[in-house]
Amino acid sequence: MGDKGDGTLVVHAGLPEPVPGEPFLPGPVFAAPYHLDPVNGPGENGYGRPDNPTRRALEAAIGELEGGQVRAFATGQAAITALLLSVLRSGDTVALPSDGYFTVRAFAEGTLRDLGVSTVLVPTAGPYPSFEGVRLVLLETPANPGLDVCDVRAVSAAAHAAGALVAVDNTTATPLGQRPLELGADLVVASGTKALTGHSDVLLGYVATGDEDLLTRVTTWRAQTGGTPGAFDCWLAHRSLATLDLRLARQTANAAAVAGLLSGRSDVTGVRWPGLSTDPAYEVAAVQMRRIPGIVSFDLGSAERVARFLEASELVFAATSFGGLHTTADRRAQWGDDTAPGFVRLSCGVEDTPDLVADLSAALDKS
Ligand SMILES: Cc1ncc(COP(=O)(O)O)c(C=O)c1O
């Protein structure tokens, strides 16, 4: 499938060879223990925590997209903490984005610090410090929620020269938006809860890598700590993956229209979308990314105006998370993000573009 387009890739990713009478995507295998060979003992499937065929099919599918081997986790946070705890040891230093997903920073400032791991916080847009003495650099690009972008190739080269590993949180971009392993990163971590699965009905995470030693560490970590996703969630995720190309295409088109609308209004400030040619992230994103995600951020000036805007809108759901079929808006300060009171992260869904633009426009007027 190497030379095929994204739509073809996602429709076929991780599917078994066709067998007459069998479904395209096999149904979920619900099993804790499996029958064992009485003589030879455990084979491919012995016990559900380490072994599940539905999960393996999903991992194969995501692996085709990321260009590495994948281990799925129950949530994005389970995947990220698995990476951090299987790689970092007491006395190590980890570099984390100062503007990335806040729970990762909270974990570093609590559990990691207690374990003797130091953290250096770096803004995604840079400037990047020397990585001497750093064991792991975790990048998040585009960063959630501010949407700054960093040059993965350049940061990876600098980190590797200093002997550090590089991981990229690919949640916002998805592997159709960028392939960090091809850009030089050692690992990808992501929440599959967002655009990857896109239907707002599954929590999922994964780690991807091309490095056998790192894969073994993460696999062992998962088997011993047990943060695996269930078979039904894996199956739902695999089914949803098939429409990723279609969903992202509409989300990006909607975000382009919404970013255009918002940046033309004098009552909206700080509009960020890496696809806008005037955006500070545009230049790096245009070279590095295969497509720009459907998330736009902006400032409505106050929490009260955000509330009026959300009440006035017919189509925008007030909700956290992003990347789903439905357009959602989240005032990030209410979750503890270090953002202005009126800062909104808007995740464009797959509604018709004219409907969405008309609804947003009217809601902004009313607010
Ligand atoms: C960039 C990023 N990484 C990781 C996570 C954590 O994912 P999950 O909620 O699936 O644990 C999130 C959740 O919002 C996120 O936005």
The ligand as an SDF file (V2000), in Angstrom:
LIG
                    3D

 16 16  0  0  0  0  0  0  0  0999 V2000
   -2.2450   16.3840   22.9230 C   0  0  0  0  0  0  0  0  0  0  0  0
   -2.8610   15.3940   23.8650 C   0  0  0  0  0  0  0  0  0  0  0  0
   -2.1420   14.3520   24.2830 N   0  0  0  0  0  0  0  0  0  0  0  0
   -2.6620   13.4440   25.1300 C   0  0  0  0  0  0  0  0  0  0  0  0
   -3.9450   13.5620   25.6110 C   0  0  0  0  0  0  0  0  0  0  0  0
   -4.4700   12.5430   26.5750 C   0  0  0  0  0  0  0  0  0  0  0  0
   -5.3430   11.6750   25.9170 O   0  0  0  0  0  0  0  0  0  0  0  0
   -6.4940   10.8500   26.6670 P   0  0  0  0  0  0  0  0  0  0  0  0
   -7.5220   11.8410   27.0900 O   0  0  0  0  0  0  0  0  0  0  0  0
   -6.9530    9.8700   25.6200 O   0  0  0  0  0  0  0  0  0  0  0  0
   -5.8750   10.1880   27.8270 O   0  0  0  0  0  0  0  0  0  0  0  0
   -4.7330   14.6270   25.1910 C   0  0  0  0  0  0  0  0  0  0  0  0
   -6.1080   14.7820   25.7090 C   0  0  0  0  0  0  0  0  0  0  0  0
   -6.7450   15.7870   25.5290 O   0  0  0  0  0  0  0  0  0  0  0  0
   -4.1710   15.5730   24.3000 C   0  0  0  0  0  0  0  0  0  0  0  0
   -4.8710   16.6210   23.8920 O   0  0  0  0  0  0  0  0  0  0  0  0
  1  2  1  0
  2  3  1  0
  2 15  2  0
  3  4  2  0
  4  5  1  0
  5  6  1  0
  5 12  2  0
  6  7  1  0
  7  8  1  0
  8  9  2  0
  8 10  1  0
  8 11  1  0
 12 13  1  0
 12 15  1  0
 13 14  2  0
 15 16  1  0
M  END
$$$$
